[in-house]
Amino acid sequence: MSKSAMNLHEQAETGNKWPPDRVKRLRLRSKLHQTDFGEMVGVTRQTVGEWESGKSEPSPLNQQALD
């Protein structure tokens, strides 16, 4: 399955644009800790942790920064 097809599949399964594992994959691909990743995006380490755990998801503005 292609990368774009997998993203569409994830969206269909979860019903949102930013499933928690997508945020974590982006961070790990960048080889950053939550603190450093959060600083790049303009949020706290706690916020990154909430995105990765599914407690919240990035705002539309943060989603643009992550895209």
OpenMM code with the backbone's topology and positions (N, CA, C; nanometers):
from openmm import Vec3, app, unit

residues = "MET SER LYS SER ALA MET ASN LEU HIS GLU GLN ALA GLU THR GLY ASN LYS TRP PRO PRO ASP ARG VAL LYS ARG LEU ARG LEU ARG SER LYS LEU HIS GLN THR ASP PHE GLY GLU MET VAL GLY VAL THR ARG GLN THR VAL GLY GLU TRP GLU SER GLY LYS SER GLU PRO SER PRO LEU ASN GLN GLN ALA LEU ASP".split()
positions = [
    Vec3(0.0858, -0.1176, 0.0000),
    Vec3(0.0000, 0.0000, 0.0000),
    Vec3(0.0904, 0.1239, 0.0000),
    Vec3(0.0598, 0.2198, -0.0856),
    Vec3(0.1405, 0.3410, -0.0921),
    Vec3(0.1199, 0.4260, 0.0336),
    Vec3(0.2146, 0.5192, 0.0541),
    Vec3(0.2074, 0.6051, 0.1732),
    Vec3(0.0793, 0.6875, 0.1736),
    Vec3(0.0403, 0.7448, 0.0595),
    Vec3(-0.0818, 0.8256, 0.0555),
    Vec3(-0.2056, 0.7392, 0.0761),
    Vec3(-0.2030, 0.6177, 0.0234),
    Vec3(-0.3162, 0.5269, 0.0448),
    Vec3(-0.3268, 0.4896, 0.1920),
    Vec3(-0.2114, 0.4702, 0.2584),
    Vec3(-0.2141, 0.4392, 0.4017),
    Vec3(-0.2716, 0.5558, 0.4799),
    Vec3(-0.2346, 0.6796, 0.4455),
    Vec3(-0.2894, 0.7958, 0.5158),
    Vec3(-0.4396, 0.8043, 0.4972),
    Vec3(-0.4890, 0.7784, 0.3767),
    Vec3(-0.6336, 0.7795, 0.3532),
    Vec3(-0.7015, 0.6689, 0.4330),
    Vec3(-0.6365, 0.5533, 0.4387),
    Vec3(-0.6910, 0.4414, 0.5156),
    Vec3(-0.6977, 0.4774, 0.6637),
    Vec3(-0.5916, 0.5410, 0.7168),
    Vec3(-0.5914, 0.5823, 0.8568),
    Vec3(-0.7026, 0.6819, 0.8840),
    Vec3(-0.7218, 0.7767, 0.7935),
    Vec3(-0.8260, 0.8776, 0.8117),
    Vec3(-0.9625, 0.8124, 0.8147),
    Vec3(-0.9854, 0.7169, 0.7261),
    Vec3(-1.1148, 0.6503, 0.7214),
    Vec3(-1.1409, 0.5725, 0.8497),
    Vec3(-1.0357, 0.5075, 0.9035),
    Vec3(-1.0524, 0.4286, 1.0251),
    Vec3(-1.0754, 0.5150, 1.1483),
    Vec3(-1.0026, 0.6243, 1.1592),
    Vec3(-1.0070, 0.7026, 1.2820),
    Vec3(-1.1069, 0.8165, 1.2763),
    Vec3(-1.1424, 0.8619, 1.1562),
    Vec3(-1.2378, 0.9709, 1.1446),
    Vec3(-1.1762, 1.1076, 1.1657),
    Vec3(-1.0450, 1.1149, 1.1843),
    Vec3(-0.9814, 1.2455, 1.1941),
    Vec3(-0.8570, 1.2490, 1.1074),
    Vec3(-0.8089, 1.3691, 1.0849),
    Vec3(-0.6945, 1.3866, 0.9969),
    Vec3(-0.5638, 1.3502, 1.0651),
    Vec3(-0.5573, 1.3593, 1.1956),
    Vec3(-0.4324, 1.3411, 1.2676),
    Vec3(-0.4415, 1.2284, 1.3700),
    Vec3(-0.4347, 1.1032, 1.3246),
    Vec3(-0.4320, 0.9943, 1.4218),
    Vec3(-0.3049, 1.0039, 1.5065),
    Vec3(-0.3098, 0.9629, 1.6324),
    Vec3(-0.1956, 0.9783, 1.7234),
    Vec3(-0.0649, 0.9201, 1.6699),
    Vec3(-0.0718, 0.8061, 1.6035),
    Vec3(0.0528, 0.7459, 1.5557),
    Vec3(0.1176, 0.8274, 1.4444),
    Vec3(0.0402, 0.9090, 1.3754),
    Vec3(0.0975, 0.9937, 1.2708),
    Vec3(0.1892, 1.1005, 1.3310),
    Vec3(0.1449, 1.1613, 1.4403),
    Vec3(0.2267, 1.2618, 1.5081),
    Vec3(0.3554, 1.1966, 1.5585),
    Vec3(0.3423, 1.0808, 1.6197),
    Vec3(0.4604, 1.0137, 1.6736),
    Vec3(0.5562, 0.9732, 1.5625),
    Vec3(0.5042, 0.9230, 1.4512),
    Vec3(0.5918, 0.8866, 1.3380),
    Vec3(0.6678, 1.0078, 1.2872),
    Vec3(0.5998, 1.1229, 1.2753),
    Vec3(0.6673, 1.2448, 1.2308),
    Vec3(0.7803, 1.2822, 1.3264),
    Vec3(0.7519, 1.2743, 1.4551),
    Vec3(0.8527, 1.3101, 1.5548),
    Vec3(0.9707, 1.2143, 1.5507),
    Vec3(0.9430, 1.0856, 1.5467),
    Vec3(1.0512, 0.9872, 1.5459),
    Vec3(1.1330, 0.9940, 1.4178),
    Vec3(1.0667, 1.0199, 1.3064),
    Vec3(1.1379, 1.0352, 1.1796),
    Vec3(1.2340, 1.1534, 1.1867),
    Vec3(1.1966, 1.2549, 1.2626),
    Vec3(1.2816, 1.3729, 1.2811),
    Vec3(1.3893, 1.3493, 1.3872),
    Vec3(1.3814, 1.2333, 1.4540),
    Vec3(1.4771, 1.1967, 1.5593),
    Vec3(1.4814, 1.3001, 1.6716),
    Vec3(1.3618, 1.3415, 1.7134),
    Vec3(1.3502, 1.4425, 1.8183),
    Vec3(1.2734, 1.3874, 1.9381),
    Vec3(1.3080, 1.4376, 2.0552),
    Vec3(1.2291, 1.4101, 2.1753),
    Vec3(1.1049, 1.4993, 2.1707),
    Vec3(1.0066, 1.4657, 2.2525),
    Vec3(0.8830, 1.5438, 2.2543),
    Vec3(0.9085, 1.6912, 2.2814),
    Vec3(1.0016, 1.7214, 2.3698),
    Vec3(1.0319, 1.8609, 2.4038),
    Vec3(1.0823, 1.9369, 2.2816),
    Vec3(1.1794, 1.8804, 2.2123),
    Vec3(1.2362, 1.9464, 2.0947),
    Vec3(1.1352, 1.9575, 1.9810),
    Vec3(1.0568, 1.8527, 1.9611),
    Vec3(0.9538, 1.8545, 1.8573),
    Vec3(0.8507, 1.9625, 1.8881),
    Vec3(0.8098, 1.9698, 2.0142),
    Vec3(0.7138, 2.0714, 2.0550),
    Vec3(0.7666, 2.2124, 2.0330),
    Vec3(0.8935, 2.2337, 2.0642),
    Vec3(0.9525, 2.3662, 2.0423),
    Vec3(0.9505, 2.4039, 1.8943),
    Vec3(0.9754, 2.3070, 1.8076),
    Vec3(0.9724, 2.3344, 1.6634),
    Vec3(0.8333, 2.3767, 1.6167),
    Vec3(0.7307, 2.3159, 1.6771),
    Vec3(0.5928, 2.3412, 1.6350),
    Vec3(0.5300, 2.4564, 1.7145),
    Vec3(0.5914, 2.4894, 1.8295),
    Vec3(0.5394, 2.5980, 1.9112),
    Vec3(0.4431, 2.5545, 2.0193),
    Vec3(0.4609, 2.4292, 2.0667),
    Vec3(0.3770, 2.3774, 2.1750),
    Vec3(0.4667, 2.3142, 2.2807),
    Vec3(0.4079, 2.2761, 2.3925),
    Vec3(0.4837, 2.2138, 2.5005),
    Vec3(0.5013, 2.0645, 2.4771),
    Vec3(0.5922, 2.0066, 2.5550),
    Vec3(0.6123, 1.8613, 2.5517),
    Vec3(0.4823, 1.7895, 2.5896),
    Vec3(0.4105, 1.8476, 2.6855),
    Vec3(0.2848, 1.7863, 2.7297),
    Vec3(0.1839, 1.7802, 2.6142),
    Vec3(0.1784, 1.8855, 2.5349),
    Vec3(0.0849, 1.8879, 2.4222),
    Vec3(0.1204, 1.7800, 2.3213),
    Vec3(0.2493, 1.7657, 2.2912),
    Vec3(0.2921, 1.6603, 2.1984),
    Vec3(0.2511, 1.5244, 2.2542),
    Vec3(0.2702, 1.5042, 2.3847),
    Vec3(0.2300, 1.3791, 2.4479),
    Vec3(0.0804, 1.3539, 2.4367),
    Vec3(0.0009, 1.4594, 2.4499),
    Vec3(-0.1450, 1.4452, 2.4365),
    Vec3(-0.1828, 1.4101, 2.2925),
    Vec3(-0.1153, 1.4686, 2.1965),
    Vec3(-0.1414, 1.4342, 2.0558),
    Vec3(-0.1088, 1.2875, 2.0316),
    Vec3(0.0057, 1.2436, 2.0843),
    Vec3(0.0495, 1.1060, 2.0609),
    Vec3(-0.0356, 1.0034, 2.1342),
    Vec3(-0.0953, 1.0424, 2.2443),
    Vec3(-0.1797, 0.9492, 2.3198),
    Vec3(-0.3253, 0.9532, 2.2743),
    Vec3(-0.3595, 1.0500, 2.1892),
    Vec3(-0.4961, 1.0613, 2.1403),
    Vec3(-0.5872, 1.1426, 2.2307),
    Vec3(-0.5322, 1.2045, 2.3366),
    Vec3(-0.6146, 1.2862, 2.4261),
    Vec3(-0.6595, 1.4149, 2.3578),
    Vec3(-0.5790, 1.4609, 2.2646),
    Vec3(-0.6161, 1.5786, 2.1844),
    Vec3(-0.5493, 1.5645, 2.0489),
    Vec3(-0.5811, 1.6541, 1.9574),
    Vec3(-0.5143, 1.6518, 1.8280),
    Vec3(-0.4724, 1.7932, 1.7917),
    Vec3(-0.3773, 1.8042, 1.7013),
    Vec3(-0.3277, 1.9370, 1.6651),
    Vec3(-0.4386, 2.0274, 1.6119),
    Vec3(-0.4298, 2.1551, 1.6478),
    Vec3(-0.5241, 2.2534, 1.5943),
    Vec3(-0.4998, 2.2664, 1.4439),
    Vec3(-0.5926, 2.3269, 1.3718),
    Vec3(-0.5698, 2.3462, 1.2276),
    Vec3(-0.4380, 2.4192, 1.1983),
    Vec3(-0.4018, 2.5167, 1.2806),
    Vec3(-0.2762, 2.5884, 1.2608),
    Vec3(-0.1565, 2.4963, 1.2838),
    Vec3(-0.1623, 2.4125, 1.3882),
    Vec3(-0.0545, 2.3173, 1.4134),
    Vec3(-0.0496, 2.2094, 1.3052),
    Vec3(-0.1649, 2.1714, 1.2539),
    Vec3(-0.1668, 2.0724, 1.1458),
    Vec3(-0.0950, 2.1265, 1.0229),
    Vec3(-0.1136, 2.2544, 0.9937),
    Vec3(-0.0420, 2.3155, 0.8812),
    Vec3(0.1081, 2.3131, 0.9056),
    Vec3(0.1496, 2.3410, 1.0282),
    Vec3(0.2925, 2.3393, 1.0598),
    Vec3(0.3514, 2.1993, 1.0463),
    Vec3(0.2713, 2.0984, 1.0740),
    Vec3(0.3196, 1.9602, 1.0668),
    Vec3(0.3177, 1.9046, 0.9256),
    Vec3(0.2335, 1.9587, 0.8406),
    Vec3(0.2229, 1.9072, 0.7024),
    Vec3(0.3432, 1.9323, 0.6206),
] * unit.nanometer
topology = app.Topology()
chain = topology.addChain("A")
for resn in residues:
    res = topology.addResidue(resn, chain)
    for name in ("N", "CA", "C"):
        topology.addAtom(name, app.Element.getBySymbol(name[0]), res)
